[in-house]
Amino acid sequence: MGWKMILIAVAMLSVAGILLWGVITMARGGEYNKTHSNKIMRYRIVFQAIALFIFLGLLLMRD
């Protein structure tokens, strides 16, 4: 597995991890959900954009 595949896998796993964090936070509810759910959603959006730019950049650099 090359460095490109590792980079894509890390980006996808980070997005999936943040998404799982948000889902668990919503399921638990309570004060933590009220204070952090918006911030977690912003993290997810930022990491999705980063993952998309990585994917597009690697797609443009392909051999």
FENDA-V870033 format. One record per pair of residues at least 12 apart in sequence whose C-alpha atoms are under 7 Angstrom apart, sorted by the first residue. I is the first residue (numbers start at 1). J is the second residue. D is the distance in whole Angstrom. If there is no record, write none. Layout:
i:I j:J d:D
i:I j:J d:D
//
This chain:
i:8 j:55 d:7
i:11 j:51 d:5
i:12 j:51 d:7
i:15 j:44 d:6
i:15 j:47 d:6
i:15 j:48 d:6
i:18 j:44 d:6
i:19 j:44 d:6
i:22 j:37 d:7
i:22 j:40 d:6
//
